[in-house]
Structures are given as structure tokens and as C-alpha cells.
Amino acid sequence: MQNLFRLVAIFAACSVSPAPAGEKKPNVLLIVCDDLNDYVETLGGHPQAATPNLTRLIESGVSFTQAHCNIPICNPSRASFMTGIYPHTSQVFGFENWDENEVLQNSRTLMAHFRAHGYRALGTGKVMHNRDKKEWDEYGHISDYGPFAFDGGKENLPHPDTPSPFPDDFGAVDGSFGPLRKLRAEENLTWRTGNWAKPRELRCESDDDRDPTGDELNARWAVEKLKSLADDPAAEPFFMGVGFVRPHTPLIVPQEYFDRFPIGEIELPEILEGDAEDTFKSTVTSKEDDRSDDRGTKMYHSLVASYDGDRELALKKFIQAYLASVASVDDLLGDILDVVDNSPLKDNTIVVFTSDHGWGMGEKDYLYKNSLWQESTRVPFVIRAPDVTEAGTACDTPVSLIDLYPTLIDLCGLPSDTMKNDKGRPLDGFSVRPLLEDPAAGEWDGPDAALTALYKWANYYDPAFQSYSLRTKDWRYIRYENEKEELYHTAEDPHEWTNLALDAAHSEKLVSFRRQLLDIIPKSIPEPETSAEDWKDGYFKKHPEAETNRDGKLSWPEFRAHKNNQ
């Protein structure tokens, strides 16, 4: 079954027809947000979401209402959809450098493939998680997670308005939210932003008198490049990637966006009390620092504790910051769309908007990404392709981010061979072009289920012993690495409140999904005999700067810190 699945994928990709000679190929504008769930107007994840510019794009193209990521955490998700290769194919399930993985380093990234076939590739911001600057012809600004509070010491600090213990437990990134405002003299802090290697002060006197944020710099860069490209009709076709960090934590955006969502008016998502009791994510643990990898549960309880046990107020505060962050990105999307829609680019530019994964907002007592439930896996996925898409249409066929790469090369008539050599792998996904042309029919060559894997820190990832989810139009099936299972009839239970895997009446359906999943996942790939410690020692020889306490040995925390900052 696995081999048949791959052969069909290869055949579908090879059937792409190149554009006729002399016909200018379409441009591509790919816009990627970080941690954006279904809190956009058209997906109904939150009734107060305000995303008029994204809605404008949706009304001019096709929106996939059941699009899912292939792994709900940043690095492996982006490594997957920007190479078109599943985590279980590459074995990139974590934060290892994607370009040091044998499969991915021998397979072209999306932008490299476009470059190889006559496109100019321009990128800015967080498109891949890191290490992709070399993949572009021209690159603007690297990822900037700021702003952060700063007291002149060595480390960034959480927002001063975030109550403890949340910032103490989760630090300046995940444990921080609040408005970008003028800091008070008695706070003895400044704002700083920039990447980890080159931070800089961010001046903020008011919303109207401040330095631009990292996301604003990326939008300005894209706007200026698009204007230049629009003014040059003879220019070669372009592939442009624009990566926005928000609504990734820290949820710090200008005060005006918080003002759009008064705290007293915030509505909470529908949450079933005790909903986590029939779930099993918490049974999948990690050896990292002897902690559970169930970070979302810890974040939820820490946030509630920070507001003296007032769950409603705690979630309202966090959701306000999240909605504000989403609105800030929507404004920047509007600036970019204005250039495209008011220039000759509109008639020959494919525009794609998506996110690397979602984010849970307290459902199942969970506040984070990296779960196999709907809140983490579902993402916005919008495509506007001139002369292909019908304006303002939606498609409820389940698709996933693995389908992005084959779709774009199909729409642009590029060759389907994306391998650099025989150590690479062909694309795992399928073109959604048939769904763009006829969204209601739901007919395409892709599978009937979107596949998502789960990140859990490990020294080595054997794909046969990871956790996975299948999401069909009417069902979600989850199988954890310890063989515990969850089954939800999403057609009747869209919130995934009732785990039917515990009900014997659904045993036949459970067995069917189990077989379907195990047919897709490869057999065990045992770990090479080289021990993790030997591998770490080899890394230390290549990167002596990773050892920070000068004791002559590289600890695992030092290793992970260095890897994550690459």
C-alpha cells in the first residue's frame, strides 16, 4: 500500500504539463504566518476575529476549510511543506537542521526548484524555520520574534504586564504577551527586537511614534519589491516568500490592536469541562530534562494560576493578545495585497496564504501547538490563481500542507522531478488544482485523509514509532506511539469532545483507520549503532562554540540551545 501510494504520487506529479513556449509563467506570492489557527473570519474559530484583508483574499480565490499541517510545530512543519516531503519520509520530526538531513539536503526546496526553472526567488522573514537564506536569490530580513523587554542584561525578558508565574515558567517567548506601549521610567526597561545574533533597541513613544516591528519590516520589504516588479513588465517571473512571525509568542503588538478587542467583550471558545479525561497525549512523555512534553497542559495551568485561578479572565487575556496579533498581520497582508491588486501583477500572480500549524486556546485544558487535535492541526489555506480559481469559493475536502509544493509546480507548469540525486525523495503530496477548478466536487488524486505527525524530542526518530493523526471529512483518528488511540466523529462532534475509541460499538471503524494509517507509515528504521553521545561529541567538534559553561563538555541542554539558534 505504501509503495502504491508513492507510485501514484509520482505518476500524478509527472503528468504536469509545462507552460507553452513563449508564454510567461505566472508569478507566485507565498505568505506564511506562524502559529495561526482558525481564528480568522471565514473559518469560525473565534466569533470576534477581525481579518478583513484575509477575507478579501478569500473572496477572490478558494479557501480550504479542512486544511491541516503535517506536524504541528515550527521547524519540521516548514521543512516538510517547503520540500514537499513528509516527516516520516525524511525523519525530520524535531528541531535538527533540515539541511543536514540526507533526504532533504538532496531534495530541492520549493524556492530552489523555482530558481532552477527560470524564476527569481525573493524571500523575507520566517518562511522556513531557519537556514534557508542560501535558498533565495535575494533575501530581506531574517526571523525576528521581538519585541522583548530588556533591562540591559544578557537575556530578553517577558512583557512587564504579564503576571507570574506564567513568565517565570515559560520565559520571554512563550510566557509573554501584552501591548507594545511606552515603558514607564520606573520599569527601568527598554524594548529590543531583531534576531538572536543582532538584537537592536526598538523605540516606542506611542503607536504613532515608534520603530517598526520585524513583521512590519518584512511587509515593507515585500511592498517595495512588488512595486519594483510591477513596474518592470519584462522582468523574469518571480517566486516570493513572505514569513510573518505573529501570532507566534510573544504576543506583543502595538496598543491599537489590543484596543480593537476590549477585554470585557472577549468571548471564550466552547470548552467542555473534563474534556481531556478521555485523551492520551499526556501519556506520551519525553526524557528531555526529565519533563513531560505535554507543554500545552503546563502552559494552560500556569496561565490560570497567574490570574489567581480565574480561568475565564486568564483565557480572555491571552485570547485578546492573540486576536490583536492576528489583526496586526492582517493589516500587513492588506498592504501587500494593495500592491498586487492595483497593478498588472494581479492578472498573473498566484497568491497563497497559510500557516505552519495551529494553536490550542484552552480546549482540553491545553494552551499550545503540538497536539493532534483540530486546534493544532487545522490551518488557513487560501489560493488565488488567475484563470484557475473561481472567486469566493470554499472547499471542505481534507488537504494538507504537503500538497502546497506539487500544487504550485502544477499551476506554473514546472517539471515534477525535485530530487537533486538518488539520495533525495520525490514529492509526497498531490496537486489540489482539481479542487481549485471545482471545489464542490471534491475529486482529486490525493488521499481522503490528511496525515499529521507529532513532535516529541528524541535523539533519534524511527518513523514507525511516532504518533500520528488521520483527518477525513467526517472523522479524526489518532494513534500514539504507545498504541493508545482516539477516534472522533467530527461530522457530529466538531469539537472532538467524545473519544469513540473507548466505545466497543466503533471497534470496526477503529480497526479500519488503524490499518489505513499503518499502511502509510514505513516499517521500522532502526537507529544506527553510533550512540547519541558519540553523535553529540561529533557535533561538539564541529561547533565548539556550542559549549557555553567552559567545562570542556557539551551537555544536551547546551546542544539543544545551540541547535535551536542556528
C-alpha positions as CSV (number, residue, x, y, z in Angstrom):
1,M,0.0,0.0,0.0
2,Q,2.8,2.4,0.9
3,N,4.6,1.7,-2.4
4,L,1.3,2.1,-4.4
5,F,0.7,5.4,-2.6
6,R,4.1,6.7,-3.7
7,L,3.8,5.4,-7.3
8,V,0.5,7.2,-7.7
9,A,2.1,10.4,-6.3
10,I,5.0,10.2,-8.7
11,F,2.7,9.5,-11.7
12,A,0.4,12.4,-10.8
13,A,3.4,14.8,-10.4
14,C,4.9,13.6,-13.7
15,S,1.7,14.4,-15.6
16,V,2.2,18.1,-15.1
17,S,2.3,19.9,-18.5
18,P,4.9,22.7,-18.9
19,A,3.7,26.1,-20.0
20,P,3.7,26.6,-23.8
21,A,7.0,28.0,-25.2
22,G,7.0,31.8,-25.1
23,E,4.1,32.1,-22.6
24,K,5.2,33.9,-19.5
25,K,4.8,31.8,-16.4
26,P,2.7,33.1,-13.5
27,N,4.4,34.7,-10.5
28,V,4.0,33.2,-7.1
29,L,3.5,35.1,-3.8
30,L,3.5,32.8,-0.8
31,I,2.6,34.3,2.6
32,V,3.1,32.2,5.7
33,C,2.1,33.1,9.3
34,D,3.4,31.4,12.4
35,D,1.0,29.6,14.8
36,L,-2.1,30.9,13.1
37,N,-5.1,28.7,13.9
38,D,-8.6,29.1,12.6
39,Y,-9.1,32.5,14.3
40,V,-9.9,34.1,11.0
41,E,-13.2,35.5,10.0
42,T,-14.1,32.8,7.5
43,L,-13.1,29.7,9.5
44,G,-15.3,30.4,12.5
45,G,-12.7,29.6,15.1
46,H,-13.5,32.7,17.1
47,P,-16.6,34.9,16.5
48,Q,-14.7,38.2,17.1
49,A,-11.8,37.5,14.7
50,A,-11.3,40.6,12.5
51,T,-9.4,39.7,9.4
52,P,-10.9,41.9,6.6
53,N,-7.9,41.6,4.3
54,L,-7.6,37.9,4.5
55,T,-11.4,37.8,3.9
56,R,-10.7,39.9,0.8
57,L,-8.2,37.4,-0.5
58,I,-10.6,34.5,0.3
59,E,-13.4,36.2,-1.6
60,S,-11.1,36.4,-4.7
61,G,-9.9,32.8,-4.5
62,V,-10.5,29.3,-3.0
63,S,-10.4,28.7,0.8
64,F,-9.8,25.2,2.1
65,T,-11.8,24.8,5.3
66,Q,-10.2,21.5,6.2
67,A,-6.5,22.1,5.6
68,H,-4.1,20.6,8.0
69,C,-0.4,20.8,8.8
70,N,1.7,17.6,8.7
71,I,3.4,18.2,12.0
72,P,2.2,20.9,14.4
73,I,5.5,22.6,15.4
74,C,7.6,25.1,13.5
75,N,10.8,23.5,12.3
76,P,9.6,20.2,11.0
77,S,6.4,21.6,9.6
78,R,8.3,24.1,7.4
79,A,10.9,21.6,6.5
80,S,8.1,19.4,5.3
81,F,5.9,21.7,3.2
82,M,8.9,23.7,1.8
83,T,10.4,20.4,0.5
84,G,7.2,18.5,-0.2
85,I,8.3,15.6,1.9
86,Y,6.5,14.1,4.9
87,P,8.3,13.9,8.3
88,H,8.0,10.1,8.2
89,T,9.8,10.1,4.8
90,S,12.7,12.4,5.8
91,Q,12.7,11.5,9.5
92,V,12.7,15.2,10.4
93,F,10.3,15.3,13.3
94,G,12.2,17.8,15.5
95,F,14.5,20.7,15.6
96,E,17.5,19.2,13.9
97,N,18.9,21.2,10.9
98,W,16.8,20.3,7.9
99,D,19.7,20.9,5.5
100,E,21.9,18.3,7.3
101,N,19.3,15.6,6.8
102,E,20.3,13.3,4.0
103,V,16.9,13.2,2.3
104,L,16.2,16.9,2.5
105,Q,19.7,18.1,1.6
106,N,19.4,16.0,-1.6
107,S,15.9,17.3,-2.5
108,R,15.2,20.8,-3.7
109,T,13.3,23.3,-1.6
110,L,10.3,24.9,-3.2
111,M,12.2,28.2,-3.9
112,A,15.2,26.3,-5.2
113,H,13.1,24.4,-7.6
114,F,11.6,27.6,-9.0
115,R,15.0,29.1,-9.2
116,A,16.2,26.1,-11.2
117,H,13.5,26.7,-13.8
118,G,13.8,30.4,-14.6
119,Y,12.2,32.1,-11.6
120,R,13.7,34.8,-9.5
121,A,13.3,33.8,-5.8
122,L,12.9,36.5,-3.3
123,G,12.2,35.9,0.4
124,T,11.9,37.7,3.7
125,G,11.1,36.7,7.3
126,K,10.3,33.3,8.6
127,V,9.5,31.1,5.6
128,M,11.5,28.1,6.7
129,H,12.4,27.9,10.4
130,N,16.0,28.8,9.7
131,R,19.0,28.2,7.4
132,D,17.1,29.0,4.2
133,K,18.8,32.3,3.3
134,K,21.0,30.4,0.8
135,E,17.9,29.1,-1.0
136,W,16.9,32.5,-2.2
137,D,18.3,34.8,-5.0
138,E,17.5,37.8,-2.7
139,Y,16.7,37.8,0.9
140,G,15.3,40.6,3.1
141,H,15.1,40.2,6.9
142,I,15.7,37.1,8.9
143,S,13.2,35.9,11.6
144,D,12.6,38.4,14.4
145,Y,10.5,37.2,17.3
146,G,10.6,40.5,19.1
147,P,9.8,42.9,20.6
148,F,11.1,41.8,24.1
149,A,11.5,43.7,27.3
150,F,15.2,44.3,28.2
151,D,16.9,45.5,31.3
152,G,20.5,45.7,29.9
153,G,21.4,42.2,31.0
154,K,22.2,39.2,28.8
155,E,18.7,37.8,28.3
156,N,15.4,39.1,26.9
157,L,12.6,39.4,29.4
158,P,8.9,38.9,29.2
159,H,6.4,41.7,28.9
160,P,6.2,43.6,32.2
161,D,2.4,43.3,32.3
162,T,2.4,39.5,32.2
163,P,1.6,38.2,35.7
164,S,3.6,35.4,37.3
165,P,4.1,32.5,37.4
166,F,3.4,32.4,33.6
167,P,6.5,34.4,32.6
168,D,8.7,32.6,35.2
169,D,7.6,29.2,33.9
170,F,7.9,29.9,30.1
171,G,10.2,32.8,29.6
172,A,10.4,35.7,27.2
173,V,8.9,33.9,24.2
174,D,6.1,31.6,25.3
175,G,5.5,33.3,28.6
176,S,4.9,36.8,27.4
177,F,2.0,38.9,26.0
178,G,0.8,42.5,26.1
179,P,0.7,45.7,24.1
180,L,3.7,47.4,22.7
181,R,3.5,50.6,24.7
182,K,5.7,53.3,26.1
183,L,7.6,51.9,29.0
184,R,7.4,53.7,32.3
185,A,10.5,55.2,33.8
186,E,10.1,53.1,37.0
187,E,10.1,49.9,35.0
188,N,13.7,50.6,34.0
189,L,13.3,48.6,30.8
190,T,13.7,49.2,27.1
191,W,12.2,47.3,24.1
192,R,14.5,45.4,21.9
193,T,14.0,43.3,18.8
194,G,16.0,41.7,16.0
195,N,17.3,38.2,15.6
196,W,19.2,36.4,18.3
197,A,22.6,37.3,16.9
198,K,22.0,41.0,16.3
199,P,19.4,42.4,18.6
200,R,18.6,46.2,18.5
201,E,16.6,48.6,20.5
202,L,13.1,49.3,19.4
203,R,12.0,52.8,20.3
204,C,8.3,53.2,21.3
205,E,6.9,56.5,22.5
206,S,3.4,55.8,21.1
207,D,1.6,53.9,18.3
208,D,2.4,56.9,16.1
209,D,5.9,57.4,17.2
210,R,7.9,54.2,17.3
211,D,10.2,52.0,15.3
212,P,8.8,49.3,13.1
213,T,8.4,45.7,14.3
214,G,10.0,42.8,12.5
215,D,6.8,41.9,10.8
216,E,6.3,45.5,9.6
217,L,9.8,45.5,8.2
218,N,9.0,42.3,6.2
219,A,5.8,43.7,4.9
220,R,7.5,47.0,3.8
221,W,10.3,45.0,2.1
222,A,7.7,42.9,0.2
223,V,5.7,46.0,-0.8
224,E,8.8,47.8,-2.2
225,K,9.9,44.7,-4.1
226,L,6.4,44.1,-5.5
227,K,6.2,47.7,-6.7
228,S,9.5,47.4,-8.5
229,L,8.5,44.1,-10.1
230,A,5.2,45.6,-11.2
231,D,7.0,48.4,-12.9
232,D,9.1,46.1,-15.0
233,P,6.9,44.1,-17.4
234,A,9.9,42.4,-18.9
235,A,11.2,41.0,-15.6
236,E,11.5,37.3,-15.2
237,P,8.8,35.5,-13.3
238,F,9.2,35.6,-9.5
239,F,8.6,33.4,-6.6
240,M,8.3,35.5,-3.4
241,G,8.0,34.1,0.1
242,V,6.9,36.4,3.0
243,G,7.0,35.0,6.5
244,F,5.3,36.7,9.4
245,V,6.1,35.7,13.0
246,R,2.9,36.8,14.6
247,P,0.7,35.3,16.1
248,H,3.7,33.3,17.4
249,T,4.5,34.2,21.0
250,P,5.5,36.6,22.5
251,L,2.1,38.1,21.7
252,I,3.3,41.7,21.7
253,V,1.9,44.1,19.0
254,P,1.1,47.8,19.1
255,Q,-1.6,49.1,21.6
256,E,-4.0,50.0,18.8
257,Y,-4.6,46.3,18.1
258,F,-5.4,45.5,21.7
259,D,-7.8,48.4,21.7
260,R,-9.8,46.7,18.9
261,F,-10.6,43.8,21.3
262,P,-11.7,45.2,24.7
263,I,-11.1,42.7,27.4
264,G,-14.7,43.0,28.8
265,E,-16.1,41.9,25.4
266,I,-13.9,38.9,24.7
267,E,-15.8,35.7,24.2
268,L,-14.3,32.3,25.1
269,P,-14.2,29.3,22.9
270,E,-16.5,26.4,23.6
271,I,-14.7,24.3,26.2
272,L,-16.1,21.1,27.7
273,E,-15.2,20.6,31.3
274,G,-13.1,17.4,31.8
275,D,-12.7,17.0,28.1
276,A,-9.1,15.8,28.5
277,E,-10.1,12.9,30.6
278,D,-10.6,10.5,27.6
279,T,-7.5,11.6,25.7
280,F,-4.0,10.2,25.8
281,K,-1.5,12.9,24.7
282,S,-0.3,13.2,28.2
283,T,0.7,9.6,28.3
284,V,3.4,10.2,25.6
285,T,6.3,11.6,27.6
286,S,9.8,12.8,26.8
287,K,13.1,12.3,28.5
288,E,14.1,15.9,27.9
289,D,15.3,17.2,31.2
290,D,13.0,14.6,32.8
291,R,10.0,16.6,31.9
292,S,6.7,15.6,30.1
293,D,6.5,17.0,26.7
294,D,2.9,17.9,27.4
295,R,3.8,21.6,27.4
296,G,0.3,22.8,26.5
297,T,-1.2,21.4,29.7
298,K,1.5,23.1,31.7
299,M,1.0,26.4,29.9
300,Y,-2.7,26.2,30.5
301,H,-2.4,25.6,34.2
302,S,0.3,28.2,34.6
303,L,-1.7,30.9,32.8
304,V,-4.8,30.2,35.0
305,A,-2.6,30.3,38.1
306,S,-1.3,33.7,37.1
307,Y,-4.8,35.1,37.4
308,D,-5.4,33.5,40.8
309,G,-7.3,30.6,39.4
310,D,-9.7,32.7,37.3
311,R,-9.8,30.6,34.2
312,E,-12.2,32.9,32.3
313,L,-10.1,36.0,32.8
314,A,-6.8,34.2,32.1
315,L,-8.1,32.9,28.7
316,K,-9.7,36.2,27.8
317,K,-6.3,38.0,28.4
318,F,-4.4,35.5,26.2
319,I,-7.1,35.4,23.5
320,Q,-7.2,39.2,23.4
321,A,-3.4,39.3,22.7
322,Y,-3.8,36.5,20.1
323,L,-6.7,38.3,18.3
324,A,-4.6,41.5,18.4
325,S,-1.6,39.7,16.9
326,V,-3.7,38.2,14.1
327,A,-5.2,41.6,13.3
328,S,-1.8,43.2,13.1
329,V,-0.7,40.6,10.5
330,D,-4.0,41.1,8.6
331,D,-3.2,44.8,8.2
332,L,0.2,43.9,6.8
333,L,-1.4,41.4,4.4
334,G,-3.6,44.2,3.3
335,D,-0.6,46.4,2.4
336,I,0.8,43.6,0.3
337,L,-2.5,42.8,-1.5
338,D,-3.0,46.5,-2.3
339,V,0.2,46.5,-4.4
340,V,-0.7,43.3,-6.2
341,D,-4.4,44.1,-6.8
342,N,-3.7,47.7,-8.0
343,S,-1.0,46.7,-10.5
344,P,-0.5,44.5,-13.6
345,L,0.6,41.7,-11.1
346,K,-2.9,40.9,-10.3
347,D,-3.6,39.1,-13.6
348,N,-0.5,36.9,-13.5
349,T,0.3,36.3,-9.8
350,I,-0.7,33.3,-7.8
351,V,-1.3,34.3,-4.1
352,V,-1.1,31.7,-1.4
353,F,-1.8,32.3,2.3
354,T,-1.3,29.8,5.0
355,S,0.3,29.0,8.4
356,D,2.7,26.3,9.6
357,H,0.2,24.9,12.2
358,G,-2.5,26.0,14.6
359,W,-2.7,26.7,18.3
360,G,-5.0,25.5,21.2
361,M,-6.8,28.1,23.3
362,G,-7.7,26.1,26.4
363,E,-9.6,23.3,24.8
364,K,-8.8,20.0,26.6
365,D,-7.0,22.2,29.2
366,Y,-4.3,22.8,26.6
367,L,-2.7,26.1,25.6
368,Y,-0.1,25.5,22.9
369,K,0.5,23.9,19.5
370,N,1.9,20.3,19.0
371,S,-1.2,18.3,19.6
372,L,-3.0,16.0,17.1
373,W,-6.4,17.7,17.8
374,Q,-8.1,20.1,15.5
375,E,-6.9,23.3,17.2
376,S,-3.3,22.4,16.5
377,T,-3.6,20.8,13.1
378,R,-6.0,23.0,11.2
379,V,-4.6,25.9,9.3
380,P,-5.9,28.6,6.9
381,F,-5.1,27.7,3.3
382,V,-6.1,30.1,0.6
383,I,-5.1,30.1,-3.0
384,R,-5.9,32.6,-5.7
385,A,-4.8,31.5,-9.1
386,P,-5.8,33.7,-12.1
387,D,-7.8,31.9,-14.7
388,V,-8.0,28.8,-12.5
389,T,-9.8,29.6,-9.2
390,E,-13.4,30.8,-9.0
391,A,-13.7,33.8,-6.7
392,G,-15.2,33.3,-3.3
393,T,-15.4,29.6,-3.2
394,A,-14.7,27.1,-0.4
395,C,-13.6,23.5,-0.4
396,D,-14.2,21.2,2.5
397,T,-12.1,18.3,1.1
398,P,-9.3,17.5,3.6
399,V,-5.9,18.5,2.3
400,S,-2.6,19.2,4.0
401,L,0.4,21.4,3.6
402,I,2.3,18.6,1.9
403,D,0.1,19.4,-1.1
404,L,1.4,23.0,-1.4
405,Y,4.6,22.2,-3.4
406,P,3.0,19.9,-6.1
407,T,0.2,22.4,-6.5
408,L,2.4,25.3,-7.2
409,I,4.6,23.5,-9.7
410,D,1.4,22.2,-11.4
411,L,-0.1,25.7,-11.7
412,C,3.2,27.1,-13.0
413,G,3.9,24.2,-15.4
414,L,7.3,23.3,-13.8
415,P,8.9,19.8,-14.1
416,S,8.0,17.5,-11.3
417,D,11.4,16.0,-10.6
418,T,12.5,17.8,-7.5
419,M,15.3,15.5,-6.4
420,K,18.9,16.6,-6.7
421,N,20.1,13.0,-6.9
422,D,19.0,9.5,-6.0
423,K,19.5,10.2,-2.3
424,G,16.6,12.7,-2.4
425,R,12.9,11.7,-2.5
426,P,10.1,12.6,-4.9
427,L,7.2,14.8,-3.6
428,D,4.8,13.1,-1.2
429,G,1.8,15.3,-1.8
430,F,-0.7,15.9,-4.7
431,S,-1.7,18.9,-6.6
432,V,-5.0,20.4,-5.4
433,R,-5.6,22.0,-8.8
434,P,-8.7,19.9,-9.5
435,L,-10.2,21.2,-6.2
436,L,-9.3,24.8,-7.3
437,E,-11.2,24.3,-10.5
438,D,-14.2,22.6,-9.0
439,P,-14.1,22.9,-5.1
440,A,-17.6,21.4,-4.6
441,A,-16.9,18.2,-6.5
442,G,-14.2,17.1,-4.0
443,E,-12.5,15.0,-6.7
444,W,-8.7,14.8,-6.9
445,D,-5.9,12.3,-6.9
446,G,-4.9,12.9,-3.3
447,P,-5.9,10.7,-0.3
448,D,-9.1,11.1,1.6
449,A,-7.3,11.8,4.9
450,A,-4.9,14.5,5.9
451,L,-1.9,13.0,7.8
452,T,-0.3,14.7,10.8
453,A,2.6,13.5,12.9
454,L,3.5,14.7,16.4
455,Y,6.8,16.2,17.6
456,K,8.4,14.7,20.7
457,W,12.1,15.4,21.5
458,A,14.3,12.4,20.8
459,N,17.9,11.6,19.9
460,Y,16.6,9.5,17.0
461,Y,13.3,9.3,15.2
462,D,12.1,5.9,14.0
463,P,9.0,6.8,11.9
464,A,7.3,3.5,12.8
465,F,7.2,4.5,16.5
466,Q,5.8,8.1,16.3
467,S,2.3,9.5,17.0
468,Y,0.0,10.3,14.0
469,S,-3.4,11.5,13.2
470,L,-5.7,11.0,10.1
471,R,-8.4,13.6,9.4
472,T,-11.0,12.7,6.9
473,K,-14.1,14.8,6.1
474,D,-16.1,13.1,8.8
475,W,-13.6,11.6,11.2
476,R,-10.4,12.0,13.1
477,Y,-8.3,9.1,14.2
478,I,-5.2,9.4,16.5
479,R,-2.7,6.7,17.2
480,Y,0.0,7.5,19.7
481,E,3.4,5.9,19.8
482,N,2.3,3.8,22.8
483,E,-0.6,2.5,20.7
484,K,-3.3,4.3,22.7
485,E,-5.9,5.7,20.3
486,E,-8.6,8.4,20.0
487,L,-11.4,8.5,17.5
488,Y,-13.8,11.4,16.9
489,H,-16.8,11.5,14.6
490,T,-16.2,15.1,13.6
491,A,-19.3,15.4,11.4
492,E,-21.3,15.2,14.6
493,D,-18.6,16.2,17.1
494,P,-16.7,19.1,15.5
495,H,-15.0,20.0,18.9
496,E,-13.7,16.4,19.3
497,W,-15.2,16.0,22.7
498,T,-16.1,12.3,22.7
499,N,-13.3,9.7,22.2
500,L,-15.2,6.9,20.5
501,A,-12.1,4.6,20.6
502,L,-13.3,3.7,24.1
503,D,-16.7,2.6,22.7
504,A,-16.8,-1.0,21.6
505,A,-19.6,-0.1,19.1
506,H,-17.0,1.7,17.0
507,S,-14.3,-1.1,17.0
508,E,-14.8,-1.9,13.3
509,K,-14.2,1.8,12.4
510,L,-11.2,1.9,14.7
511,V,-9.6,-1.1,13.1
512,S,-10.2,0.3,9.6
513,F,-8.4,3.6,10.5
514,R,-5.6,1.7,12.2
515,R,-4.9,-0.3,9.1
516,Q,-5.1,2.7,6.9
517,L,-2.5,4.6,9.0
518,L,-0.2,1.6,9.3
519,D,-0.3,1.1,5.6
520,I,1.1,4.6,5.1
521,I,3.8,4.7,7.8
522,P,7.0,2.9,6.8
523,K,8.4,-0.1,8.6
524,S,10.9,0.5,11.4
525,I,14.2,2.2,10.5
526,P,16.5,1.2,13.4
527,E,18.9,3.7,14.9
528,P,22.5,3.4,13.6
529,E,24.9,1.9,16.0
530,T,26.6,5.2,16.7
531,S,25.4,6.3,20.1
532,A,23.7,9.6,20.8
533,E,26.6,10.6,23.0
534,D,29.1,9.8,20.2
535,W,26.9,11.9,17.8
536,K,26.8,14.8,20.3
537,D,30.6,14.6,20.7
538,G,31.0,14.8,16.9
539,Y,28.7,17.9,16.9
540,F,30.9,19.5,19.6
541,K,34.0,19.0,17.4
542,K,32.3,20.8,14.6
543,H,30.7,23.5,16.8
544,P,32.9,24.2,19.8
545,E,31.1,27.4,20.4
546,A,28.0,25.5,21.5
547,E,29.6,24.7,24.8
548,T,28.9,27.8,26.9
549,N,29.9,27.0,30.5
550,R,33.5,26.2,29.6
551,D,33.8,22.9,31.4
552,G,35.1,21.2,28.2
553,K,32.0,19.1,27.7
554,L,28.9,19.7,25.6
555,S,25.7,19.0,27.6
556,W,22.4,18.1,26.0
557,P,20.8,21.4,27.1
558,E,23.8,23.3,25.5
559,F,23.4,21.2,22.4
560,R,19.7,22.0,22.1
561,A,20.2,25.7,22.7
562,H,22.8,25.9,20.0
563,K,20.8,23.9,17.5
564,N,17.6,26.0,18.1
565,N,19.5,29.2,17.5
566,Q,21.0,28.1,14.2
